[in-house]
Amino acid sequence: MKTELDIDDMPDEVDFSRGERGRFAGRLPADATLVVIEPDVAKAFPTASEVNSALRILMKAAAAVEIPSTRKAS
């Protein structure tokens, strides 16, 4: 069993000659925003479409609520 970190495990040089440039590029649309949600939220909304639907409902509800002014009348 190793008790110390072996720094020599990493090679001095890595051969990237067989690598594919941009292999994972283009999987998301250019205007996409990646958001990480907590596990409990993911249980309730397991797909992106369910998350988006719930957020749209929340946006409509928030827009429908009139926020009272905190300014005092003069």
Buried (B, 14 or more C-beta within 10 A) or exposed (E): EEEEEEEEEEEEEEEEEEEEEEEEEEEEEEEEEEEEEEEEEEEEBEEEEEBEEEEEEEEEEEEEEEEEEEEEEE
